[in-house]
Amino acid sequence: MSFNTTRTAATLAVGLALAAGMAGCRIQTEKGPNGEDKKVQIDTPFGGIHVNTDQTTAADLGLPIYPGATAVKGDDNHKSADVRLGFGEWELRVKAVSYQTPDSEEKVTAFYKKALGRYGNVITCQGNSPVGKPMATSEGLNCADDGKHDNVQIDQGDYHFGKGNLELKAGSKRHQHIVGFENPKDSQTRFALVALDLPAVVESDSEKSD
């Protein structure tokens, strides 16, 4: 899972700090054993960005781990991540973690179709196209909804599912649970679990008064 959103958050964090002129800006970092940034927290008068890497598990996303699956380790492109951006009423949170198993994609798919059922209807997608029925969840989420909401766009490339790879989705346009599959590697089925909490549409004062 090449979590490009983590890099985007870091870039935003630097810009936010510069915009604040460092006045009232608090930056905290926690290093991993190899000197890499494991946890970054930036708070300013305008808002904050919190990034945690390599600490997220399936349980943090409200999903079970596929029996016998192991987290993908030793690969910077597959680190788990928990990214939270908050600016007043505008909040975005993305949690993701990658696993691998010698079992087939079909077995993993069947397991997570059942597990995702706790969040309502489950849709199967091949890229942006539905596979079978239902074609959308009861809350309106469909295969074309890949993180586009209120000027936010997070797509398959951010999780490294690969364009056109299989995905399972449940939830609403704002609150999504996704299981996405990568191309197999070393006879292992690789998949990522993702939870998206996208921003609500924040009305301006003029819109509220209308």
Secondary structure, DSSP 8 states (H G I E B T S, - for coil): ---HHHHHHHHHHHHHHHHTTTTT-EEEEEE-TTS-EEEEEEEETTEEEEEEES---GGGGT----TT-EE--S-GGG--EEEEEEETTEEEEEEEEEEEESS-HHHHHHHHHHHHGGGS-EEEEETTEE-SS-SB-TTB-BTT-SS-BTTB---GGGTT--TT-EEEEEEBSSEEEEEEE---BTTBEEEEEEEEE-------HHHHH-
